[in-house]
Amino acid sequence: MAVTAAKSVMAFRVLTMAVDLCRLTTRTMNVNAGHERTSKARIIHQIQLIRGITSKARIIHQIQLIRGITRLTGLISVKVAVTAAKSVMAL
């Protein structure tokens, strides 16, 4: 019974993290920077719980990965917006 409960908790953490990552990368999150920062912190905390991370170096690495993801999607969002603007102007 304890194993089933632990699996359910782990599945919930993974699901929550996936939803948060999706919202961050698709920019459907609240525009408020504090909200985005809080969500990043929550994602990092969930990764720590799932992996059992204790090393500071590993935590920093996870933060860098998450920041890289949001920067990359920000660039992609800009490219999509520019392409859309060009196609509208061409009409």
C-alpha positions as CSV (number, residue, x, y, z in Angstrom):
1,M,0.0,0.0,0.0
2,A,2.8,2.4,0.8
3,V,4.5,1.6,-2.5
4,T,1.3,2.5,-4.4
5,A,0.9,5.8,-2.4
6,A,4.6,6.6,-3.2
7,K,4.0,6.0,-6.9
8,S,0.9,8.2,-6.9
9,V,2.8,11.0,-5.2
10,M,5.7,10.7,-7.7
11,A,3.3,10.6,-10.7
12,F,1.6,13.8,-9.4
13,R,5.0,15.5,-9.0
14,V,6.0,14.6,-12.6
15,L,2.6,15.7,-13.9
16,T,2.8,19.0,-12.1
17,M,6.3,19.6,-13.3
18,A,5.3,18.8,-16.9
19,V,2.4,21.2,-16.7
20,D,4.6,24.0,-15.3
21,L,7.3,23.4,-17.9
22,C,4.7,23.5,-20.7
23,R,3.2,26.7,-19.4
24,L,6.6,28.3,-19.1
25,T,7.7,27.2,-22.6
26,T,4.5,28.2,-24.4
27,R,4.3,31.5,-22.5
28,T,0.7,30.8,-21.4
29,M,1.7,31.6,-17.8
30,N,0.8,34.9,-16.2
31,V,2.9,37.7,-17.5
32,N,3.9,38.6,-14.0
33,A,7.6,37.9,-13.6
34,G,7.2,37.0,-10.0
35,H,4.7,34.2,-11.0
36,E,7.2,32.9,-13.6
37,R,10.0,32.9,-11.1
38,T,7.9,31.1,-8.5
39,S,7.0,28.5,-11.0
40,K,10.6,27.9,-12.0
41,A,11.4,27.5,-8.3
42,R,8.6,25.0,-7.9
43,I,9.8,23.0,-10.9
44,I,13.3,22.9,-9.5
45,H,12.0,21.8,-6.1
46,Q,10.0,19.0,-7.8
47,I,13.0,17.9,-9.7
48,Q,14.9,17.7,-6.5
49,L,12.2,15.7,-4.8
50,I,12.0,13.3,-7.7
51,R,15.7,12.7,-8.1
52,G,16.6,13.1,-4.5
53,I,19.1,15.8,-5.4
54,T,21.3,17.0,-2.5
55,S,24.4,18.3,-4.4
56,K,24.4,22.1,-4.9
57,A,26.2,21.6,-8.3
58,R,23.3,19.4,-9.5
59,I,20.7,21.9,-8.3
60,I,22.6,24.7,-10.1
61,H,22.7,22.5,-13.3
62,Q,18.9,22.0,-13.1
63,I,18.4,25.8,-12.8
64,Q,20.6,26.4,-15.8
65,L,18.7,23.8,-17.8
66,I,15.3,25.4,-17.0
67,R,16.7,28.9,-17.8
68,G,18.0,27.6,-21.1
69,I,14.6,26.2,-21.9
70,T,12.8,29.5,-21.3
71,R,15.4,31.5,-23.2
72,L,15.2,29.1,-26.2
73,T,11.4,29.2,-26.3
74,G,11.5,33.0,-26.0
75,L,13.7,33.1,-29.1
76,I,11.3,30.8,-30.9
77,S,8.3,32.9,-29.9
78,V,10.0,36.0,-31.3
79,K,10.7,34.2,-34.6
80,V,7.1,33.1,-34.9
81,A,5.9,36.6,-34.1
82,V,8.2,38.1,-36.7
83,T,7.1,35.5,-39.3
84,A,3.5,36.2,-38.6
85,A,4.0,40.0,-38.8
86,K,5.8,39.6,-42.2
87,S,3.0,37.4,-43.6
88,V,0.3,40.0,-42.4
89,M,2.3,42.8,-44.0
90,A,2.5,40.9,-47.3
91,L,-1.3,40.7,-47.6
